[in-house]
Amino acid sequence: MSEIENAYLNRSSICLILRNVDGEVYQWKRLKIGIYALTKNMPDTKKENESMIFNYKFKDLCYEGMTDRRELVRDMDILEHNNYIDRIRVKKEGSMTDHDLIKLLPEGEELADEAELLLTGTQINKLNEITQTLKDENILAEDLLFKYGKNWSKENVKYLIKSFKNQ
């Protein structure tokens, strides 16, 4: 797959995640964890899993953060600029801080439909499994990270949690 095809699949699959969580995710870190859980060639996997979707690059031992932020942030900026998604800073009732509410727009729905056509049944099943967990806002982002990063060392997971607090 070419770099352009990878970028298209990454962006359209982000829209598919958003569609499958009822069109919005509250907290950027929750969306990143979902992307992490669906990324190929993670440091904590021995071989590429056929159910994985994203092709983001990860730093050694994730000391630099969960992904090469430039690539993922660039994709989010492109999606927002092209009116596929909207990002709004909001404070939900009962929350101490405000976070990004990432919403899928109608154009993003179309891109999500295209992603669904590009993915295999195994990939769709894995994505559906993960988005069911992301939908449950009673599950803290920290708990999601421990669940999907279960093979990472506690130090790496703690580092990521700390990095989330800066976002």
Secondary structure, DSSP 4 states (H G I P E B T S, - for coil): --HHHHHHHHHHHHHHHHHHTTTEEESHHHHHHHHHHTBSS-TT-SS--TT--B-----GGGTT-SS-HHHHHHHHHHHHHTTSEEEEEE--TT-SS-EEEEEE-HHHHHHHHHHHHHS-HHHHHHHHHHHHHHH-TTS-HHHHHHHHTTTS-HHHHHHHHHHHTT-
